[in-house]
């Protein structure tokens, strides 16, 4: 039976000082290394793959605004709360960029963000012009923020979800219905004559009454401001409720006005003086100023003598 060959020693070729071997002689042409950087004898040129370390960048030292450079956070009453949490007790920051450069970068970032928002708004307006116009027309209202919320969503995401877009369209349809109902109300509004009422109001204004009113059964008539969009109109209220206006010879009732209130307005405008006298006799109050009528003659006439003269009744 033949003998098995001895296995080869994998460490046979290695040089070990313990075995009496000597290290390989140093190459006199190799660079001498001292510290972190090589030095080359006789000022030889560095090898091609040698990377020269970059020069240190200039830094900009800024005082910490949280602690005013103290490094300690001092309260309003002089209490020392310890090292400043912003600068970690150093009192300053060493920045690689100047404050002006950072401010320019911030401005550019803000401008880029604004450009993105403008692009999103323009894209949505082109795709949905009617919805966009409605949201702009109804934005900025303190008690109705839905259009503003949708505008912000467009700026943030570039579009609206299906549910959001459907909500806008439902509100648009409701507005269209209200506009149509108002147009129908104006078209079908009853015609009333306000010549006698306006003559009384004009006489009151000439006598020094800035905001003349006449009280009737169920409502109060007042002159609209001369500088408003309804100049020359007559406003009608029942307590705090607005029940309509008279403009252009027509009585346009509000949504809240009842049939009884509308009938009372039409009847009173036919003869304002008789309606004012009837109010005074029934309530014991002057139709012009609302004060209590104490004189027997005034109670009979339904209007106080001074008010009667001022209003030309």
C-alpha atoms as one frame of an Amber mdcrd trajectory, in Angstrom:
protein
   0.000   0.000   0.000   1.469   3.338  -1.140   2.064   6.186   1.340  -0.209
   9.249   1.262   1.561  12.471   0.145   2.152  15.070   2.858  -0.107  18.126
   2.636   1.520  21.331   1.444   2.200  23.948   4.140   0.350  27.153   3.086
   2.668  29.297   5.250   5.887  27.905   3.897   6.561  30.914   1.613   5.899
  33.534   4.283   8.767  35.326   6.037   8.406  35.383   9.798  10.863  37.107
  12.158  10.237  34.319  14.671  11.629  31.831  12.206  14.782  33.875  11.734
  13.759  35.462   8.423  14.531  39.106   7.570  12.177  41.671   6.019  12.631
  42.705   2.450  15.107  45.561   2.010  13.543  49.007   1.582  13.451  50.537
  -1.848  15.665  53.627  -1.779  13.529  55.230  -4.515  10.303  54.868  -2.491
   8.962  58.044  -0.806   9.529  58.539   2.869   6.245  58.845   4.865   6.143
  61.053   7.875   2.899  61.857   9.626  -0.119  62.035   7.316   1.635  63.271
   4.183   4.502  61.797   2.160   7.771  63.583   1.711   9.828  62.779  -1.327
  13.589  62.741  -1.204  15.447  65.240  -3.367  12.144  67.104  -3.996  10.982
  64.519  -6.476   7.592  65.093  -8.193   4.676  63.224  -6.598   3.194  60.278
  -8.422   0.312  60.833 -10.791  -2.237  59.196  -8.466  -1.278  61.387  -5.498
  -4.158  63.724  -4.488  -3.145  67.036  -2.993  -5.375  67.816  -0.022  -7.643
  70.815  -0.677  -6.936  74.107   1.007  -9.205  74.818   3.957 -12.290  76.865
   3.054 -12.853  80.285   4.523 -15.458  80.422   7.266 -17.765  83.211   8.415
 -18.167  83.562  12.148 -21.579  84.739  13.323 -22.656  85.568  16.823 -25.402
  83.354  18.208 -28.602  85.395  18.380 -30.149  83.191  21.039 -27.536  84.014
  23.673 -25.983  87.160  22.096 -22.575  85.489  22.041 -22.458  84.674  25.765
 -22.799  80.933  25.307 -25.228  80.933  28.234 -28.980  81.278  28.078 -29.957
  84.099  30.430 -33.616  84.645  31.248 -35.439  87.968  31.321 -34.838  88.281
  35.056 -31.128  87.467  34.821 -31.408  83.791  35.687 -28.774  81.525  34.127
 -30.461  78.490  32.571 -27.219  76.859  31.440 -25.450  76.492  28.115 -27.225
  77.902  25.085 -29.130  75.135  23.314 -28.559  76.720  19.893 -24.774  77.152
  19.861 -24.057  74.494  22.523 -22.338  77.042  24.748 -19.869  78.268  22.111
 -21.464  81.639  21.552 -21.007  81.682  17.788 -21.355  79.691  14.568 -18.698
  79.110  11.907 -20.504  79.104   8.560 -19.081  78.124   5.199 -21.171  80.766
   3.432 -21.735  84.427   4.151 -25.065  85.762   5.426 -25.649  87.573   2.131
 -25.121  84.364   0.135 -27.512  82.424   2.361 -30.077  85.184   2.014 -29.782
  84.997  -1.770 -30.273  81.234  -1.647 -33.355  81.648   0.502 -34.764  84.236
  -1.896 -34.151  81.936  -4.842 -35.849  79.058  -3.030 -38.855  81.242  -2.251
 -39.022  82.383  -5.870 -38.810  78.803  -7.148 -41.644  77.801  -4.841 -43.735
  80.750  -6.001 -43.089  79.848  -9.645 -44.234  76.288  -9.008 -47.438  77.548
  -7.376 -48.102  79.897 -10.303 -47.611  77.080 -12.783 -50.041  74.886 -10.857
 -52.636  77.657 -10.684 -52.319  78.397 -14.396 -52.619  74.732 -15.297 -55.768
  74.273 -13.201 -57.308  77.511 -14.531 -56.746  76.323 -18.094 -58.305  72.921
 -17.369 -61.230  74.210 -15.243 -61.873  77.890 -16.079 -65.395  78.064 -14.617
 -64.442  76.437 -11.306 -61.338  78.625 -11.048 -63.327  81.819 -11.645 -65.909
  80.809  -9.013 -63.243  80.116  -6.381 -61.558  83.467  -7.007 -64.886  85.315
  -6.836 -65.783  83.727  -3.470 -62.341  83.749  -1.822 -61.374  85.958   1.093
 -64.606  85.556   3.067 -64.092  85.085   6.823 -67.204  82.925   7.274 -66.896
  80.838   4.101 -63.372  79.444   3.716 -64.047  76.534   1.351 -62.890  78.387
  -1.812 -59.671  79.477  -0.063 -59.050  75.902   1.092 -59.425  74.648  -2.479
 -57.068  77.328  -3.819 -54.433  76.289  -1.297 -54.901  72.639  -2.274 -54.274
  73.537  -5.919 -51.088  75.405  -4.993 -49.897  72.474  -2.876 -50.805  69.518
  -5.092 -51.507  71.042  -8.496 -55.075  69.725  -8.729 -58.199  68.843  -6.755
 -59.482  65.400  -5.909 -62.679  64.187  -7.543 -64.618  64.828  -4.331 -63.211
  68.358  -3.972 -63.962  69.236  -7.584 -67.490  67.834  -7.218 -67.998  69.957
  -4.084 -67.013  73.110  -5.962 -69.384  72.247  -8.807 -72.272  71.656  -6.383
 -71.743  75.073  -4.829 -71.601  76.618  -8.286 -74.922  75.006  -9.179 -76.491
  76.278  -5.945 -75.277  79.801  -6.694 -76.724  79.610 -10.193 -80.082  78.564
  -8.760 -80.072  81.478  -6.325 -79.231  83.931  -9.091 -82.042  82.570 -11.237
 -84.488  82.738  -8.321 -83.473  86.334  -7.573 -83.938  87.311 -11.230 -87.375
  85.708 -11.194 -88.241  87.523  -7.962 -87.255  90.872  -9.446 -89.142  90.200
 -12.656 -92.307  89.159 -10.808 -91.999  91.785  -8.057 -95.154  93.856  -7.480
 -95.141  97.467  -8.604 -95.542 100.007  -5.804 -95.627 103.784  -5.707 -93.238
 105.487  -3.311 -93.831 109.123  -4.252 -95.522 109.998  -0.940 -93.038 108.002
   1.110 -90.023 109.565  -0.611 -91.526 113.044  -0.198 -91.756 112.431   3.559
 -88.187 111.154   3.714 -86.831 114.081   1.694 -88.633 116.541   3.990 -87.131
 114.812   7.033 -83.627 114.995   5.571 -84.102 118.691   4.794 -85.138 119.288
   8.421 -81.899 117.737   9.722 -82.788 114.064  10.226 -79.891 112.045   8.776
 -81.548 108.620   8.791 -85.320 109.004   8.656 -87.581 106.031   9.359 -91.307
 105.355   9.264 -92.863 102.596  11.333 -95.806 100.622  10.034 -97.687  97.536
  11.173 -95.230  94.632  10.789 -92.211  96.486   9.384 -90.066  99.642   9.373
 -89.167 101.590   6.237 -85.863 103.490   6.058 -84.010 105.426   3.389 -80.979
 103.675   1.852 -77.615 105.506   2.190 -77.120 108.086  -0.549 -73.532 106.879
  -1.137 -74.299 103.144  -1.315 -75.029 100.960  -4.307 -78.780 101.132  -3.543
 -78.977 104.928  -3.354 -82.578 106.062  -3.740 -84.015 102.757  -2.551 -86.098
 102.064   0.574 -85.063  99.286   2.958 -87.720  97.267   4.763 -87.084  95.428
   8.039 -89.130  93.521  10.565 -87.114  93.732  13.769 -83.631  92.498  12.844
 -84.899  90.668   9.767 -84.428  92.185   6.323 -87.607  91.544   4.344 -86.819
  93.392   1.130 -86.341  96.716  -0.594 -88.238  99.061  -2.876 -86.193 100.182
  -5.878 -87.194 101.303  -9.337 -90.869 101.267  -8.379 -90.828  97.554  -7.443
 -90.955  95.792  -4.109 -88.329  93.010  -4.157 -88.955  90.734  -1.189 -86.188
  88.719   0.458 -86.205  84.937   0.836 -87.220  85.322   4.489 -90.209  87.600
   3.856 -93.584  85.945   4.490 -96.682  86.444   2.371 -98.287  88.482   5.192
 -95.295  90.812   5.368 -95.271  91.301   1.608 -98.988  92.118   1.618 -98.504
  94.598   4.479 -95.769  96.430   2.558 -97.858  96.728  -0.605-100.860  98.028
   1.392 -98.804 100.575   3.340 -97.133 101.985   0.229-100.525 102.696  -1.297
-101.167 105.302   1.448 -98.168 105.801   3.770 -99.836 108.545   5.848-102.892
 106.435   6.625-100.668 103.452   7.469 -98.523 105.625   9.783-101.586 106.994
  11.572-103.002 103.476  11.985 -99.718 102.332  13.539 -99.697 105.259  16.003
-103.285 104.712  17.093-102.791 100.979  17.550 -99.460 101.058  19.421 -99.521
 104.513  21.014 -96.115 105.258  19.490 -95.136 107.859  16.938 -94.566 106.334
  13.525 -91.690 108.716  12.835 -89.597 108.622  16.026 -91.069 105.665  17.910
 -91.681 107.615  21.110 -94.797 107.207  23.194 -97.674 109.541  22.324 -98.926
 111.236  25.501-100.930 114.149  24.100-104.567 113.271  23.301-104.421 115.101
  19.996-101.211 113.296  19.067-102.774 109.946  19.956-105.739 110.767  17.749
-103.510 111.817  14.858-101.125 108.881  15.407 -98.072 111.094  14.887 -96.455
 113.689  17.165 -96.823 117.310  16.068 -93.051 117.911  15.733 -92.531 114.773
  13.650 -95.575 115.603  11.581 -94.035 118.946  10.692 -90.556 117.540   9.978
 -91.846 114.759   7.765 -94.385 116.998   6.057 -97.241 114.637   6.878
